[in-house]
């Protein structure tokens, strides 16, 4: 696979997983987050979310409160970029989450 094809496939995979976190039934949220994040993932987020380690902690501190507060939430991707650095593949995204606060 060429670099462009690898990058395109990586971007599709990341965007698909992030959208699944928002669209999966809330009862299956932990599984969707675990399928998206590495078990040793580290989240460095804004206050009051702050820093968390592992997909379970990320689900509990970030995604569950968002999903419970915005039941009709949608993800609107603005920038999705992929490349490599030091023989590692990476994807970065910038998106807007939009929904009705309940």
N, C-alpha and C positions, 0 to 999 in steps of 0.2 A: 504494500500500500504506500502511496506517495504521502509526503508530509501534509499536503493540502487535504487529502482524503482522510488521513488520521485525525487531523485537527477538526474537520467537519464532523466526523463520527463522534469524537470526544465532546464537541459542543452539543450535538443532538442528545447524547446520553445524559449530560449534566442537566440540560434544560428539561428533558423528559422527567428525570428523577425529582427535580425541584418542583415541577408542576404536580407530580404525583403526591408529594407531601401535602399540597393544598387541596387536592381533589379526592384523595382516598377517604373512605369513611373514618370518622374520628376514632372509632374503636380499633382501627388498624394503623393508626398514626405511628406508633412506636416501631412497627415493622417497616413502614415506608421510610422513616428516618434512618433506621439501621441499615436499610438497603442503599441509602444515599451516602451516609457518612462512614468513614473508617471507624472501627471500634476505638481507636486511640485519637480520634479527631479532637482538636482544641478549638474552642470558640472564644474569640475576643470580640465582644460586642459592646454596644452602648449601655449606659445605665438605664434601667435597673437590671438588665439581663447580665451584664458583666462577663466574667470568664467561667467557662465550664469545660470539662473533659469527658469525652466519650459520647456516643450517640444517645444513650439513655438520658444523660444529663442535658444534652442539647434539646432533645425532644421535650423534656419536662420544663426547661427554663425558657425556651424560645418558641418552639412550634405549637405546643399545646395551648399556651395562653393566646397566641395569635389566632389559632383556629377557633377557640371557644369565644373569642371576642368578635370575630368577623366571620360568621358562618358562610357568607357568600363570597369570600375572598377570591380574587383573581390575581395572577402574576402577569405583569406586563414587562417583558424584557426590553431593555433599551440598548444595552451593549453586551455582546457575548464574544469573547476573544479566546483564542487558543494558541499555544506555542509550546516550546520546550526550553528548558534551562538546565544545564548540567546533566544532560541525558534523562531528564524527567519531563513528563508531559504535564501541562497544567491548563486549566480553563478558568477564566474569571468572568463574572457576570455583574451587571448593574441592572436592577429591575425596580419597578414600582409595584407594591402590593396595594390592591384597591378593593375595598369592600365596605359594607354597611356596619357601623359599630353598634353592637347590641348590649 
